[in-house]
Amino acid sequence: MLRAFPHPLRRLMHTRPLSRSPTEAEQKLFSFLLEVNSKFQLHAVLRVAGGWVRDALLGLPSNDIDIAIDGEAPPDSGCPFMTGALFAEYIDRYEKQFGTGKGAVYGVIKANPEQ
């Protein structure tokens, strides 16, 4: 699972540490995702991926965070494995039950239109 900060990627990076620490907003986002994962006992493996990792290694700011999700889906979900869309549904449930009460606003992109 995505590890708590200061450096959740350290496990994956045996040769090069991050050149910058996560910002307060990034840390808040990662902590929130871990809370959703824990609250619903999803046991999903969350990995920060893409441009954010590159930028953190180079010490650059980033405004784009991609989260890769692996793991089995809960038996009552109707899915054999955890997907981004399914995890987003749990974020929505979390917000309704423990957050603002309004639910989360999210969209699912079925395919990358640029590829």
Legacy VTK file of the C-alpha trace (Angstrom):
# vtk DataFile Version 3.0
C-alpha trace
ASCII
DATASET POLYDATA
POINTS 115 float
0.000 0.000 0.000
1.008 3.598 -0.447
3.056 4.390 2.615
2.658 7.390 4.857
4.945 10.320 4.212
7.542 11.776 4.299
8.521 9.551 1.337
5.979 6.890 0.233
8.015 6.139 -2.883
11.220 5.232 -1.031
10.394 1.500 -1.333
10.290 1.804 -5.103
13.391 3.962 -5.440
16.402 2.102 -4.215
18.904 4.217 -6.107
17.638 7.785 -5.988
15.731 9.616 -3.244
13.178 12.330 -3.939
14.767 15.703 -4.555
11.853 17.471 -2.884
9.350 16.632 -0.201
5.641 16.559 -1.007
3.858 19.859 -0.581
1.300 20.223 2.189
-1.519 19.825 -0.354
0.075 16.690 -1.845
0.587 15.181 1.584
-3.035 15.970 2.459
-4.221 14.222 -0.721
-2.099 11.119 -0.105
-3.257 10.945 3.519
-6.876 11.247 2.391
-6.497 8.367 -0.088
-4.925 6.220 2.618
-7.785 7.082 4.982
-10.394 5.995 2.409
-8.460 2.780 1.803
-8.255 2.095 5.541
-11.802 3.141 6.484
-13.382 0.689 4.030
-10.654 -1.960 4.534
-10.051 -2.067 0.791
-6.462 -3.330 0.991
-5.792 -1.636 -2.346
-2.207 -0.910 -3.304
-1.905 2.771 -4.235
1.163 3.997 -6.098
2.060 7.498 -7.128
3.020 7.367 -10.807
3.750 9.448 -13.857
4.888 13.030 -14.037
4.677 13.679 -10.311
7.351 11.053 -9.664
9.585 12.484 -12.375
9.135 16.015 -11.040
9.790 14.946 -7.447
12.989 13.189 -8.511
14.103 16.337 -10.330
13.059 18.630 -7.481
10.422 20.369 -9.608
6.902 21.406 -8.618
4.063 19.387 -10.127
0.370 20.005 -10.632
-0.526 16.524 -11.867
-0.681 13.403 -9.699
-1.500 9.995 -11.135
-2.385 7.171 -8.756
-2.033 3.572 -9.947
-4.352 1.171 -8.103
-3.921 -2.593 -7.722
-5.619 -5.219 -5.630
-8.722 -7.305 -5.302
-12.065 -5.562 -5.109
-14.353 -6.170 -2.128
-16.632 -9.192 -2.710
-19.799 -7.058 -2.727
-18.500 -4.748 -5.480
-19.233 -7.062 -8.398
-15.692 -6.520 -9.761
-12.848 -9.029 -9.600
-10.191 -6.355 -9.035
-9.888 -2.795 -7.793
-10.143 -0.121 -10.467
-9.816 3.640 -10.381
-13.547 4.008 -10.996
-14.382 1.667 -8.121
-11.970 3.459 -5.781
-13.610 6.756 -6.797
-16.963 5.300 -5.699
-15.451 4.615 -2.278
-14.160 8.196 -2.148
-17.738 9.316 -2.861
-19.087 7.075 -0.083
-16.415 8.353 2.307
-17.323 11.976 1.616
-21.033 11.265 2.113
-20.485 9.380 5.384
-17.524 11.150 6.973
-16.816 14.294 4.982
-18.972 17.071 3.652
-22.050 14.886 3.307
-22.322 15.902 -0.347
-20.219 13.182 -1.913
-17.295 13.588 -4.253
-17.317 14.989 -7.757
-15.380 12.780 -10.136
-15.281 11.660 -13.734
-14.048 8.475 -15.312
-12.057 8.635 -18.529
-12.607 5.337 -20.332
-9.582 5.706 -22.628
-6.823 8.198 -23.179
-8.159 10.250 -26.123
-4.628 11.383 -27.075
-3.363 7.856 -27.733
LINES 1 116
115 0 1 2 3 4 5 6 7 8 9 10 11 12 13 14 15 16 17 18 19 20 21 22 23 24 25 26 27 28 29 30 31 32 33 34 35 36 37 38 39 40 41 42 43 44 45 46 47 48 49 50 51 52 53 54 55 56 57 58 59 60 61 62 63 64 65 66 67 68 69 70 71 72 73 74 75 76 77 78 79 80 81 82 83 84 85 86 87 88 89 90 91 92 93 94 95 96 97 98 99 100 101 102 103 104 105 106 107 108 109 110 111 112 113 114
